[in-house]
Amino acid sequence: MALAGEVIASHFAEPLRRTLSAAASLKRAPDEASETLAQLPAGATLDMLDNSRGWAWGYAGDDRRVGYVRSGALG
């Protein structure tokens, strides 16, 4: 939604804020072998845009780093 005035898209998503119930790696792609972008502690928040096939995609931290975490880590 934050980019609605700047980017043309067929639809926009409002992120859902989720709290991690367990520590998790923020990955570049939805794959355990993918590069780890950050380590998120339990209690950190993820602004989730999608959750499918066992991976949640969104952004986290003050720098709003975009990546994937295992869905099971979400509270």
C-alpha positions in Angstrom: 0.0 0.0 0.0 2.9 2.4 0.7 3.8 2.3 -3.0 0.3 2.7 -4.4 1.0 6.2 -5.7 4.4 5.3 -7.1 4.1 1.8 -8.6 1.6 0.5 -11.1 0.3 -2.9 -10.1 -2.9 -5.0 -10.5 -3.4 -4.9 -6.7 -1.6 -3.9 -3.5 -1.4 -5.7 -0.2 -1.6 -4.3 3.3 0.9 -6.1 5.5 -0.1 -8.1 8.5 2.1 -7.6 11.5 3.2 -10.9 13.0 5.4 -11.6 16.0 7.9 -14.4 15.8 7.3 -17.0 18.5 10.8 -18.5 17.8 14.1 -17.1 16.5 14.3 -17.4 12.7 16.6 -16.7 9.8 15.4 -14.1 7.3 16.2 -15.7 3.9 16.7 -14.1 0.5 14.5 -16.9 -1.1 12.1 -19.5 0.3 14.8 -22.1 0.6 16.9 -23.3 3.6 20.0 -23.1 1.3 19.3 -19.5 0.4 21.5 -16.6 1.7 20.6 -15.5 5.3 19.9 -11.8 5.4 19.4 -11.5 9.1 18.8 -13.4 12.3 15.5 -12.4 13.9 15.0 -13.1 17.6 11.8 -14.5 19.1 9.6 -11.5 19.8 10.7 -9.6 16.6 8.0 -8.5 14.2 7.5 -9.4 10.6 5.2 -7.3 8.4 3.9 -10.3 6.4 2.7 -9.9 2.8 2.3 -13.6 1.8 2.3 -16.9 3.6 2.4 -20.1 1.4 4.2 -23.4 1.1 5.7 -23.1 4.6 7.3 -19.7 4.1 6.1 -16.2 5.1 7.4 -13.3 2.9 7.6 -9.8 4.3 9.9 -7.2 5.9 11.4 -6.9 9.3 13.6 -4.6 11.4 14.2 -0.9 11.4 15.7 -1.2 7.9 12.6 -3.0 6.6 14.7 -5.8 5.1 12.6 -8.0 2.8 12.9 -11.7 2.9 11.3 -15.1 3.9 11.0 -16.8 7.3 9.6 -20.3 8.0 5.9 -20.0 8.7 6.3 -22.1 11.8 8.3 -19.3 13.5 5.3 -17.0 13.4 3.1 -16.6 16.4 
